């Protein structure tokens, strides 16, 4: 199954869970988190940080951020 990569996590600043809740109001927090974990397992997304400061990135953007540092 191919999961679409949402455009709101493809930028260089990533997206915190609070922002994802705003753009996906019809989905529960558990549904959004499950989708993100599936994307992470498939190598499409990565989580950077912890707790409220954590941000989700596409895997490609996370790799780009690593190469800049």
Helices and strands as residue ranges (DSSP letters): G 7-9, H 17-23, H 29-41, E 45-48, G 51-53, E 55-58, H 59-68
